[in-house]
Amino acid sequence: MDAPLDFEFEDPLLNSPVIVKKSKKVIGLDDLLTDHYQEKSKVIERESKRAKAKKKYDSDEDDFDKEALLSKQINECHNQMQELSGEAEIATWGVHVFGNQKRLPVLTLPELGSCSLLQSFMSSELNSLVELTTEKVETFLEGLLVNGWLSKLVNTRSYIEKSIAKWTFYLMLYSSKEELRASACDFWCNILSPRDKTEKLPIRIEWFPSYCELRSALKTYGFLFNYLSRTESIITNSGVRGPPKNIRAWIKFVAACCCVRSKRPVFSASEAEELVEVAVFLSSDRQLEGLLVLLDEFVQSVISYFTDEEWNISCEKIARSISCRSPRDLNCLQTVECISGVSTRGNHLRSAISYQILLNCFDNKASNEEEILSFLISINVKDRSCDLFQMYIYLVLTENWLLSNPMFELKPVIYEMWGVYLRNCSCQITSTDMRPYASKVRTKASYILFGTTNK
């Protein structure tokens, strides 16, 4: 009976909520600071989200920044490792002995079609099958050359006409077709290859190229005859950098010419001297590193071209000329070591060049063998300012100078001074010495000293 009626529930006055009085809270300074930092963190969070959203559109810039940061860290790590090791960058040998290549000449020999070899063929019954005409002469001869039939015809006739000799020679030196220049080179090498010890060549050659022809070809290839140093052989961007691929055929042909000295003297002594210099500097160009075996055979062929009387004079002249044009870095070691010591003349030339380079390195502070060794012994390798890279060059040059020349066995004082120098380099440089080239000098000297004391 005391429950409210239904309309009483619909009365807003009766259903208004009871207002509860809240107790007032006292806001302190700590609360104000807390609210301030909360608002500040929210602002920072909003800015961070905006920056991330913007980075989605600037992904390239982000990658660039990451790469720059990574590169910087790698460089810093490399510098720290280099400081810890104390080793300098290992230099490499290699000079540029070729400049800009000239345009290869185009061979035109109108007299080629009138040579007797072709005339005899055209008048034979075989021509009815081939139907050779003057327009097809060069194509026909190229086929004979590539297939080896031209060599067989020449050997059968024991005679080479001037037009055929010129045509094959210029194909060998200037043709842009690998098949033609290789076949022409084989053609000439087959003619010049010694078959026996007869005084004359078995084939009569109506025309033979002179040294001027070969020198002119090198100039066309861009060879720098006046080469002095790498700084003077800077190549311009215009033009084609030499050498062309024909240089391989050039080397083979000159080597073949040197092998027939007893049958047909091709070069004078002065020309052969220049060829030795050319061969040595070709071996110093890294562009021809793939031809080092061929160049080694070339050097041996040229130095064997001289008579004994010529060699005694020419060897010193070659050594002085090469030493004046060889840089005072690892390239001078390559200049010496590209000359194989398998022959007496090869050892003689290695020793002579090493001696002349040492004299030039000391700027006339030493004038003979004893003075050179006295100067080397006087160098204090313990001194932190001592250039051990130069000491390494001196060490290798002195090794080639003394050990490649058996004449010094007759001078005990030279070998005694050599032993003192080796002991200075091997004993005064400790294993904890972290200077650049310290370990190389110490190891090299120890190895040589061990080898000389056990002989």
Steps between C-alpha positions, in 0.01 A plus 500: 500500500794732565648441151482798258239505229586454131464870403736587781788334309439735210533816711843661427498680826461179694763313292782762507828353627618578841783748492793380705722769625867436413767597734737760361856380422797725562723519184868521587812600302593136433166440331548801276846378394367152429225638278752723318733213417214276393383765253856549375549125441173492304627782277828320439315178419280680247805660333671161481199343330489785249872458424455126443210565269709750305794253472274263311499752217871579527638142486777593253632769731483258791702237309756763405542605863542139606760436230691814596497399865614146414776631274620733774511217753690274257757772431547562872546126557749476213702793635508349847616163365768671293624691804515180701683300233734780399514367141470739208313427182696246297603666177478314171719515192371620167575789265332632188737468205225551243331827419224573253495259210506637148262384231618168359593539133298328229718293269456542126731303269385527139796286385370205704283376212795489261727280711635191327344264755149611405578528129624142489184387678268697271663348194462147633208264452402536866382854437213359295363363828570807711441764232743742664479862383692812594210613719523181707880496538521623859214281619659199332839571659341546843347155466839350407665680792248393764492137383879475491527442126695820440783374723505169312515676162785724617694207640453311175626792294768600761426859410285788628413784269511859619124555474420183699760583764370856544137393503546236772727728706249786511213262569695371799565847645187693411209267424204526737399138429645253747497210253694692234768650725556169680530313170737764359713477815516121471592540133805714581606297804488185286729665244747624763500193722843334484487158339873427502833676542537611141652843445202635306127477530352218291247742348605801296315811616475776243392764756580499872371761748756734654525612861341831398186310399481332840572823689235681300247233596577556869447873458165429337410282797572797729827377655679781688865477394579808708338349809660629821249456781135431562429868552626580150287235333158632600255408228238740376138398478494553125613217275529126549739372763773269366610236445282312250483123495754500216775546761506122553584440132760780512678334794496156337635633171791693660591197712504285186724755324748484790525122468636520142798727577747242368307467173381855443605794722184707530592766759808702579647496852341838588161383370524181704585709808181699457304177454626376837379822663164468323464140621580595861256792509227293334540257790441790743157587360216321679290515184730228363509290815337213312796496257776469762602151383519620139690812610749289695574300185526829311761640742705181481487502120615862472791472745619187320511695172827675587843358436725462805699811407185704448342382824789608723452858377124504449408354840635802689337742258163326537529498880575874519216588264242286684609620846458865399141438389389266780294646790644471853223278631388140455513550125880497507481156664264380229743640242774279643297190573334486157843396367527128558824376651501171310789611279838657565405812306172529688684495834754748368228743396309463830816578693595797282154660515477454880841660546413801284164552676676493838746764384211720387312444827796634700533812282874454444569456873666170402711435191616137537410169662664562839346846534153366423526235771655746748207733442250217556675386819498854637119520487356469852197275459409550868433867436124557485549744212672234287304432180470122505322496166816641339705255705298216350572631149872534583503147638346338192713703260819412689402133500458501121817705454726269704347154470448528123867580439745215578795739462446627855602161638854615425455799732456369858470851644182557296335191644612587854339844472191339345474270804524796742221678315279190512561454875408864562170454319413163657618555858450870569135491390303317768196284447290751697594788268172609345640751251397457137720245318686412819396135482577484126853635543573276799362185334672566166837567663472193724415279203795625292737480798395142568553406137844662471634351824397147395684510166 
